[in-house]
């Protein structure tokens, strides 16, 4: 479809960015920034910002976007990382801009494969749909309608890449892991059945990539999983929860609910570890600063799990798992995030040290705010603060508002007293 016939409509940020990245995946060596702007109906300045935002997102796949001197945009990175990124963004595109994929992305694929649209619609697609339906019976859960659409486009994309003689490479340990997956039987049927229908047969490595693709598509539902692989993961997760309880000396009241949440996360995290895919929407620095003991306890709890699955979780993955444990500790024990007011004066390093020592006392999340000491002494104690604390000397008077004065390092007695306060579900005044 040409620029003259492609309708321009007002798009959201997600729609514009999906369309822009999928244009970079289309069978073209590079795409002019002006073309992206015209297709999305926005100024080039907005398209440049979209490209910058996309480039930041696809760092999860170790990819980048280069804008050349002639304003042509090109996706840069390893072929395997590009394929993994395509799987994610093509599925995302089918959610945000399906008409663009039908009328632009797919059309260019057919043209690159020397296929006519009527040939695809009337013969190839029905054949592929029957093959996909047959494969589906070998999987634990059926495909969604969107994923069926994805599979059709993905197969054509693989055919185009193979036609370009682009050679994917997998490490031996990655191939070994894939060939142990339940999805292998379905992938075998899909690979051998579609090859005779395609203009260019898929290379043998694509069979392993189909296993990986089916693994990434799989929804991890604790209640509806019954395979040997899923049962093993469930057992391992319950062992993980037990280790966490032992190390944290905290009891999780609703283990089944936590196990379900961890099952959904770890089921996807394991392939991410094997293929070095990052996780989005996480500030590791913030987690390390705010939840040091929770993060450290989670790392210790995961060691046996990592040995069993022969993986090593990234710091970001560990941070997400730690947040799951923290949320369930709070919910299971009917705790609210404790409010701490740290009174400041003129030594930011001392104040930071006190904050970190307080955070190290408990595995539970805390909300620590800063307020100048003199201002507090004039205004009094806010009602929602469980603990008001300062590392500075205060000359108390009968009219002074209540506060806890400490000197660093905290004594054992002070530490225990503060810890009990912070971990008590209901507390009036300190």
Rosetta blueprint (number, residue, H / E / L):
1 X L
2 X L
3 X L
4 X L
5 X L
6 X L
7 X L
8 X L
9 X L
10 X L
11 X L
12 X L
13 X H
14 X H
15 X H
16 X H
17 X H
18 X H
19 X H
20 X H
21 X H
22 X H
23 X H
24 X H
25 X H
26 X L
27 X L
28 X L
29 X L
30 X L
31 X E
32 X E
33 X H
34 X H
35 X H
36 X H
37 X H
38 X H
39 X H
40 X H
41 X L
42 X L
43 X L
44 X H
45 X H
46 X H
47 X H
48 X H
49 X H
50 X H
51 X H
52 X H
53 X H
54 X H
55 X H
56 X H
57 X H
58 X H
59 X H
60 X H
61 X H
62 X L
63 X L
64 X E
65 X E
66 X E
67 X E
68 X L
69 X L
70 X L
71 X L
72 X E
73 X E
74 X E
75 X E
76 X E
77 X L
78 X L
79 X H
80 X H
81 X H
82 X H
83 X H
84 X H
85 X H
86 X H
87 X H
88 X H
89 X H
90 X H
91 X H
92 X H
93 X H
94 X H
95 X H
96 X H
97 X L
98 X H
99 X H
100 X H
101 X H
102 X H
103 X H
104 X H
105 X H
106 X H
107 X H
108 X H
109 X H
110 X H
111 X H
112 X H
113 X L
114 X L
115 X L
116 X L
117 X H
118 X H
119 X H
120 X H
121 X H
122 X H
123 X H
124 X H
125 X H
126 X H
127 X H
128 X H
129 X H
130 X H
131 X H
132 X H
133 X H
134 X H
135 X H
136 X H
137 X L
138 X L
139 X L
140 X L
141 X L
142 X L
143 X L
144 X L
145 X H
146 X H
147 X H
148 X H
149 X H
150 X H
151 X H
152 X H
153 X H
154 X H
155 X H
156 X H
157 X H
158 X H
159 X H
160 X H
161 X H
162 X H
163 X H
164 X L
165 X L
166 X L
167 X L
168 X L
169 X L
170 X L
171 X L
172 X H
173 X H
174 X H
175 X H
176 X H
177 X H
178 X H
179 X L
180 X L
181 X L
182 X L
183 X L
184 X H
185 X H
186 X H
187 X H
188 X H
189 X H
190 X H
191 X H
192 X H
193 X H
194 X H
195 X H
196 X L
197 X L
198 X L
199 X L
200 X L
201 X L
202 X L
203 X L
204 X L
205 X H
206 X H
207 X H
208 X H
209 X H
210 X H
211 X H
212 X H
213 X H
214 X H
215 X H
216 X H
217 X H
218 X L
219 X L
220 X L
221 X L
222 X H
223 X H
224 X H
225 X L
226 X L
227 X L
228 X H
229 X H
230 X H
231 X H
232 X H
233 X H
234 X H
235 X H
236 X H
237 X H
238 X H
239 X H
240 X H
241 X H
242 X H
243 X H
244 X H
245 X H
246 X H
247 X H
248 X H
249 X L
250 X L
251 X L
252 X L
253 X L
254 X L
255 X H
256 X H
257 X H
258 X H
259 X H
260 X H
261 X H
262 X H
263 X H
264 X H
265 X H
266 X H
267 X H
268 X H
269 X H
270 X H
271 X H
272 X H
273 X H
274 X H
275 X L
276 X L
277 X L
278 X L
279 X L
280 X L
281 X L
282 X L
283 X L
284 X H
285 X H
286 X H
287 X H
288 X H
289 X H
290 X H
291 X L
292 X H
293 X H
294 X H
295 X H
296 X H
297 X H
298 X H
299 X H
300 X H
301 X H
302 X H
303 X H
304 X H
305 X H
306 X H
307 X H
308 X H
309 X H
310 X L
311 X L
312 X L
313 X L
314 X L
315 X H
316 X H
317 X H
318 X H
319 X H
320 X H
321 X H
322 X H
323 X H
324 X H
325 X H
326 X H
327 X H
328 X H
329 X H
330 X H
331 X H
332 X H
333 X L
334 X L
335 X L
336 X L
337 X L
338 X E
339 X E
340 X E
341 X E
342 X E
343 X E
344 X E
345 X L
346 X L
347 X L
348 X H
349 X H
350 X H
351 X H
352 X H
353 X H
354 X H
355 X H
356 X H
357 X H
358 X H
359 X H
360 X H
361 X H
362 X L
363 X L
364 X L
365 X L
366 X E
367 X E
368 X E
369 X E
370 X E
371 X E
372 X E
373 X H
374 X H
375 X H
376 X H
377 X H
378 X H
379 X H
380 X L
381 X L
382 X L
383 X L
384 X L
385 X L
386 X L
387 X E
388 X E
389 X E
390 X E
391 X L
392 X L
393 X L
394 X L
395 X L
396 X L
397 X L
398 X L
399 X L
400 X L
401 X L
402 X L
403 X L
404 X E
405 X E
406 X L
407 X L
408 X L
409 X L
410 X L
411 X L
412 X H
413 X H
414 X H
415 X H
416 X H
417 X H
418 X H
419 X H
420 X H
421 X H
422 X H
423 X H
424 X L
425 X L
426 X L
427 X L
428 X L
429 X L
430 X L
